[in-house]
Amino acid sequence: MPGRAAVDKQAGVSHGAVNFLFINASNQLGQFESGLTAALFGAMPAAVLGGVGTIAVALLWMKLFPSLRKVERLE
């Protein structure tokens, strides 16, 4: 079985390069969103808003996907 960075024969790109691109793009998007929120509301309110938003999403996912609460391990 080929490794993660094996070259995809159809696309001709490395899987590792694609993963790297998406991970870096998500990091930069997150940094932009954090900076924009801090610029609009201030650093402390932005941090509190981020924490409250994270908890709200976790609670929403618990409600929408109750089977996830029963998972003991990811395999």
N, CA, C and O atoms as a GROMACS GRO file, in nm:
protein
  300
    1MET      N    1   0.085  -0.118   0.000
    1MET     CA    2   0.000   0.000   0.000
    1MET      C    3   0.089   0.124   0.000
    1MET      O    4   0.182   0.133   0.081
    2PRO      N    5   0.064   0.219  -0.088
    2PRO     CA    6   0.149   0.338  -0.095
    2PRO      C    7   0.133   0.426   0.029
    2PRO      O    8   0.029   0.424   0.096
    3GLY      N    9   0.238   0.503   0.058
    3GLY     CA   10   0.234   0.594   0.172
    3GLY      C   11   0.150   0.717   0.143
    3GLY      O   12   0.097   0.733   0.033
    4ARG      N   13   0.139   0.803   0.244
    4ARG     CA   14   0.056   0.923   0.231
    4ARG      C   15   0.103   1.014   0.119
    4ARG      O   16   0.021   1.077   0.053
    5ALA      N   17   0.231   1.020   0.098
    5ALA     CA   18   0.285   1.113  -0.001
    5ALA      C   19   0.299   1.047  -0.138
    5ALA      O   20   0.369   1.098  -0.225
    6ALA      N   21   0.232   0.934  -0.156
    6ALA     CA   22   0.240   0.866  -0.286
    6ALA      C   23   0.179   0.954  -0.394
    6ALA      O   24   0.084   1.028  -0.370
    7VAL      N   25   0.234   0.943  -0.510
    7VAL     CA   26   0.184   1.025  -0.620
    7VAL      C   27   0.058   0.963  -0.677
    7VAL      O   28   0.055   0.844  -0.708
    8ASP      N   29  -0.046   1.043  -0.690
    8ASP     CA   30  -0.170   0.999  -0.750
    8ASP      C   31  -0.148   0.991  -0.900
    8ASP      O   32  -0.117   1.092  -0.964
    9LYS      N   33  -0.165   0.875  -0.956
    9LYS     CA   34  -0.131   0.854  -1.097
    9LYS      C   35  -0.222   0.932  -1.191
    9LYS      O   36  -0.178   0.973  -1.299
   10GLN      N   37  -0.347   0.955  -1.154
   10GLN     CA   38  -0.438   1.030  -1.242
   10GLN      C   39  -0.411   1.180  -1.234
   10GLN      O   40  -0.398   1.246  -1.337
   11ALA      N   41  -0.403   1.232  -1.114
   11ALA     CA   42  -0.388   1.377  -1.099
   11ALA      C   43  -0.243   1.422  -1.112
   11ALA      O   44  -0.216   1.535  -1.152
   12GLY      N   45  -0.150   1.333  -1.080
   12GLY     CA   46  -0.010   1.369  -1.090
   12GLY      C   47   0.037   1.461  -0.980
   12GLY      O   48   0.137   1.531  -0.996
   13VAL      N   49  -0.032   1.463  -0.868
   13VAL     CA   50   0.009   1.546  -0.755
   13VAL      C   51   0.028   1.458  -0.633
   13VAL      O   52  -0.032   1.351  -0.621
   14SER      N   53   0.111   1.504  -0.543
   14SER     CA   54   0.138   1.432  -0.420
   14SER      C   55   0.024   1.455  -0.322
   14SER      O   56  -0.023   1.568  -0.305
   15HIS      N   57  -0.021   1.348  -0.257
   15HIS     CA   58  -0.126   1.361  -0.156
   15HIS      C   59  -0.077   1.447  -0.042
   15HIS      O   60  -0.154   1.525   0.014
   16GLY      N   61   0.050   1.434  -0.007
   16GLY     CA   62   0.106   1.516   0.100
   16GLY      C   63   0.102   1.664   0.066
   16GLY      O   64   0.078   1.747   0.154
   17ALA      N   65   0.126   1.698  -0.060
   17ALA     CA   66   0.122   1.838  -0.102
   17ALA      C   67  -0.020   1.894  -0.093
   17ALA      O   68  -0.040   2.009  -0.054
   18VAL      N   69  -0.118   1.812  -0.130
   18VAL     CA   70  -0.258   1.856  -0.123
   18VAL      C   71  -0.298   1.875   0.023
   18VAL      O   72  -0.362   1.975   0.057
   19ASN      N   73  -0.262   1.780   0.109
   19ASN     CA   74  -0.292   1.795   0.251
   19ASN      C   75  -0.227   1.920   0.308
   19ASN      O   76  -0.289   1.995   0.383
   20PHE      N   77  -0.101   1.943   0.272
   20PHE     CA   78  -0.028   2.061   0.318
   20PHE      C   79  -0.100   2.189   0.276
   20PHE      O   80  -0.112   2.282   0.355
   21LEU      N   81  -0.146   2.193   0.151
   21LEU     CA   82  -0.216   2.311   0.099
   21LEU      C   83  -0.342   2.339   0.180
   21LEU      O   84  -0.364   2.453   0.220
   22PHE      N   85  -0.424   2.238   0.203
   22PHE     CA   86  -0.550   2.259   0.274
   22PHE      C   87  -0.526   2.294   0.421
   22PHE      O   88  -0.597   2.378   0.476
   23ILE      N   89  -0.429   2.232   0.484
   23ILE     CA   90  -0.401   2.262   0.624
   23ILE      C   91  -0.351   2.406   0.638
   23ILE      O   92  -0.396   2.478   0.726
   24ASN      N   93  -0.260   2.447   0.551
   24ASN     CA   94  -0.211   2.585   0.558
   24ASN      C   95  -0.318   2.686   0.525
   24ASN      O   96  -0.325   2.792   0.587
   25ALA      N   97  -0.402   2.655   0.428
   25ALA     CA   98  -0.511   2.747   0.393
   25ALA      C   99  -0.607   2.763   0.510
   25ALA      O  100  -0.653   2.874   0.538
   26SER      N  101  -0.639   2.653   0.579
   26SER     CA  102  -0.731   2.662   0.692
   26SER      C  103  -0.668   2.740   0.807
   26SER      O  104  -0.737   2.816   0.876
   27ASN      N  105  -0.537   2.722   0.827
   27ASN     CA  106  -0.469   2.798   0.932
   27ASN      C  107  -0.472   2.948   0.902
   27ASN      O  108  -0.500   3.029   0.990
   28GLN      N  109  -0.445   2.984   0.778
   28GLN     CA  110  -0.444   3.125   0.741
   28GLN      C  111  -0.584   3.185   0.747
   28GLN      O  112  -0.601   3.299   0.789
   29LEU      N  113  -0.684   3.109   0.707
   29LEU     CA  114  -0.822   3.157   0.716
   29LEU      C  115  -0.861   3.180   0.862
   29LEU      O  116  -0.927   3.278   0.894
   30GLY      N  117  -0.820   3.088   0.949
   30GLY     CA  118  -0.849   3.103   1.091
   30GLY      C  119  -0.780   3.224   1.151
   30GLY      O  120  -0.838   3.296   1.232
   31GLN      N  121  -0.656   3.248   1.111
   31GLN     CA  122  -0.584   3.366   1.160
   31GLN      C  123  -0.650   3.494   1.111
   31GLN      O  124  -0.660   3.592   1.186
   32PHE      N  125  -0.695   3.495   0.987
   32PHE     CA  126  -0.763   3.612   0.933
   32PHE      C  127  -0.892   3.638   1.010
   32PHE      O  128  -0.921   3.752   1.047
   33GLU      N  129  -0.969   3.533   1.034
   33GLU     CA  130  -1.096   3.548   1.106
   33GLU      C  131  -1.072   3.598   1.247
   33GLU      O  132  -1.146   3.683   1.296
   34SER      N  133  -0.970   3.545   1.313
   34SER     CA  134  -0.939   3.588   1.449
   34SER      C  135  -0.896   3.735   1.452
   34SER      O  136  -0.939   3.811   1.538
   35GLY      N  137  -0.812   3.772   1.358
   35GLY     CA  138  -0.767   3.912   1.352
   35GLY      C  139  -0.880   4.008   1.321
   35GLY      O  140  -0.888   4.116   1.379
   36LEU      N  141  -0.967   3.969   1.229
   36LEU     CA  142  -1.082   4.054   1.194
   36LEU      C  143  -1.176   4.070   1.314
   36LEU      O  144  -1.223   4.181   1.342
   37THR      N  145  -1.204   3.961   1.383
   37THR     CA  146  -1.292   3.967   1.499
   37THR      C  147  -1.229   4.053   1.609
   37THR      O  148  -1.299   4.133   1.672
   38ALA      N  149  -1.099   4.038   1.632
   38ALA     CA  150  -1.031   4.120   1.733
   38ALA      C  151  -1.031   4.267   1.694
   38ALA      O  152  -1.045   4.354   1.780
   39ALA      N  153  -1.015   4.296   1.565
   39ALA     CA  154  -1.016   4.435   1.520
   39ALA      C  155  -1.154   4.497   1.537
   39ALA      O  156  -1.166   4.616   1.569
   40LEU      N  157  -1.258   4.419   1.515
   40LEU     CA  158  -1.394   4.472   1.525
   40LEU      C  159  -1.442   4.486   1.669
   40LEU      O  160  -1.505   4.586   1.704
   41PHE      N  161  -1.411   4.386   1.754
   41PHE     CA  162  -1.468   4.383   1.889
   41PHE      C  163  -1.366   4.405   2.000
   41PHE      O  164  -1.406   4.428   2.114
   42GLY      N  165  -1.238   4.398   1.970
   42GLY     CA  166  -1.134   4.403   2.073
   42GLY      C  167  -1.087   4.262   2.104
   42GLY      O  168  -1.157   4.165   2.076
   43ALA      N  169  -0.969   4.251   2.163
   43ALA     CA  170  -0.907   4.119   2.186
   43ALA      C  171  -0.987   4.034   2.284
   43ALA      O  172  -1.015   3.917   2.257
   44MET      N  173  -1.023   4.091   2.399
   44MET     CA  174  -1.093   4.011   2.501
   44MET      C  175  -1.231   3.967   2.454
   44MET      O  176  -1.263   3.849   2.466
   45PRO      N  177  -1.315   4.057   2.400
   45PRO     CA  178  -1.445   4.010   2.351
   45PRO      C  179  -1.433   3.907   2.238
   45PRO      O  180  -1.516   3.817   2.227
   46ALA      N  181  -1.331   3.920   2.154
   46ALA     CA  182  -1.311   3.824   2.046
   46ALA      C  183  -1.277   3.687   2.102
   46ALA      O  184  -1.325   3.585   2.052
   47ALA      N  185  -1.194   3.683   2.206
   47ALA     CA  186  -1.158   3.556   2.269
   47ALA      C  187  -1.279   3.491   2.335
   47ALA      O  188  -1.299   3.370   2.323
   48VAL      N  189  -1.359   3.571   2.404
   48VAL     CA  190  -1.480   3.519   2.468
   48VAL      C  191  -1.579   3.470   2.363
   48VAL      O  192  -1.638   3.364   2.378
   49LEU      N  193  -1.596   3.547   2.257
   49LEU     CA  194  -1.686   3.508   2.148
   49LEU      C  195  -1.640   3.377   2.084
   49LEU      O  196  -1.722   3.292   2.051
   50GLY      N  197  -1.510   3.362   2.065
   50GLY     CA  198  -1.457   3.238   2.008
   50GLY      C  199  -1.484   3.119   2.098
   50GLY      O  200  -1.520   3.012   2.050
   51GLY      N  201  -1.466   3.136   2.228
   51GLY     CA  202  -1.492   3.028   2.323
   51GLY      C  203  -1.639   2.990   2.327
   51GLY      O  204  -1.673   2.872   2.327
   52VAL      N  205  -1.725   3.091   2.332
   52VAL     CA  206  -1.870   3.066   2.334
   52VAL      C  207  -1.913   3.000   2.202
   52VAL      O  208  -1.996   2.909   2.203
   53GLY      N  209  -1.857   3.045   2.092
   53GLY     CA  210  -1.891   2.984   1.962
   53GLY      C  211  -1.848   2.839   1.955
   53GLY      O  212  -1.920   2.755   1.900
   54THR      N  213  -1.731   2.808   2.010
   54THR     CA  214  -1.682   2.670   2.011
   54THR      C  215  -1.774   2.580   2.092
   54THR      O  216  -1.808   2.470   2.049
   55ILE      N  217  -1.814   2.626   2.210
   55ILE     CA  218  -1.905   2.548   2.294
   55ILE      C  219  -2.041   2.532   2.226
   55ILE      O  220  -2.102   2.425   2.232
   56ALA      N  221  -2.088   2.639   2.161
   56ALA     CA  222  -2.218   2.632   2.092
   56ALA      C  223  -2.214   2.529   1.979
   56ALA      O  224  -2.310   2.454   1.962
   57VAL      N  225  -2.107   2.525   1.903
   57VAL     CA  226  -2.096   2.427   1.794
   57VAL      C  227  -2.090   2.285   1.851
   57VAL      O  228  -2.152   2.194   1.796
   58ALA      N  229  -2.016   2.266   1.960
   58ALA     CA  230  -2.008   2.133   2.021
   58ALA      C  231  -2.146   2.088   2.070
   58ALA      O  232  -2.184   1.972   2.049
   59LEU      N  233  -2.221   2.176   2.133
   59LEU     CA  234  -2.356   2.142   2.179
   59LEU      C  235  -2.450   2.114   2.061
   59LEU      O  236  -2.532   2.023   2.067
   60LEU      N  237  -2.437   2.193   1.956
   60LEU     CA  238  -2.520   2.172   1.838
   60LEU      C  239  -2.492   2.035   1.775
   60LEU      O  240  -2.584   1.964   1.736
   61TRP      N  241  -2.364   1.999   1.767
   61TRP     CA  242  -2.327   1.869   1.709
   61TRP      C  243  -2.377   1.755   1.797
   61TRP      O  244  -2.417   1.650   1.746
   62MET      N  245  -2.376   1.775   1.929
   62MET     CA  246  -2.430   1.672   2.019
   62MET      C  247  -2.578   1.651   1.993
   62MET      O  248  -2.629   1.539   2.001
   63LYS      N  249  -2.648   1.759   1.963
   63LYS     CA  250  -2.792   1.752   1.936
   63LYS      C  251  -2.820   1.692   1.798
   63LYS      O  252  -2.909   1.609   1.783
   64LEU      N  253  -2.744   1.735   1.697
   64LEU     CA  254  -2.768   1.690   1.560
   64LEU      C  255  -2.720   1.547   1.535
   64LEU      O  256  -2.779   1.475   1.454
   65PHE      N  257  -2.615   1.504   1.603
   65PHE     CA  258  -2.555   1.373   1.581
   65PHE      C  259  -2.540   1.299   1.714
   65PHE      O  260  -2.429   1.285   1.764
   66PRO      N  261  -2.652   1.251   1.772
   66PRO     CA  262  -2.643   1.186   1.903
   66PRO      C  263  -2.558   1.060   1.904
   66PRO      O  264  -2.506   1.022   2.009
   67SER      N  265  -2.542   0.995   1.790
   67SER     CA  266  -2.460   0.873   1.786
   67SER      C  267  -2.313   0.904   1.813
   67SER      O  268  -2.240   0.815   1.857
   68LEU      N  269  -2.269   1.026   1.788
   68LEU     CA  270  -2.130   1.063   1.815
   68LEU      C  271  -2.098   1.062   1.964
   68LEU      O  272  -1.984   1.036   2.004
   69ARG      N  273  -2.199   1.089   2.048
   69ARG     CA  274  -2.176   1.089   2.193
   69ARG      C  275  -2.145   0.950   2.244
   69ARG      O  276  -2.079   0.935   2.347
   70LYS      N  277  -2.191   0.849   2.173
   70LYS     CA  278  -2.173   0.711   2.218
   70LYS      C  279  -2.040   0.649   2.172
   70LYS      O  280  -2.005   0.539   2.215
   71VAL      N  281  -1.968   0.717   2.086
   71VAL     CA  282  -1.842   0.665   2.035
   71VAL      C  283  -1.737   0.669   2.145
   71VAL      O  284  -1.714   0.773   2.207
   72GLU      N  285  -1.674   0.554   2.169
   72GLU     CA  286  -1.571   0.548   2.272
   72GLU      C  287  -1.432   0.571   2.214
   72GLU      O  288  -1.349   0.636   2.277
   73ARG      N  289  -1.407   0.516   2.092
   73ARG     CA  290  -1.276   0.533   2.027
   73ARG      C  291  -1.296   0.550   1.878
   73ARG      O  292  -1.389   0.496   1.819
   74LEU      N  293  -1.208   0.626   1.817
   74LEU     CA  294  -1.207   0.638   1.673
   74LEU      C  295  -1.111   0.534   1.619
   74LEU      O  296  -0.997   0.523   1.665
   75GLU      N  297  -1.154   0.459   1.521
   75GLU     CA  298  -1.067   0.356   1.463
   75GLU      C  299  -1.058   0.373   1.315
   75GLU      O  300  -0.989   0.295   1.249
   0.00000   0.00000   0.00000
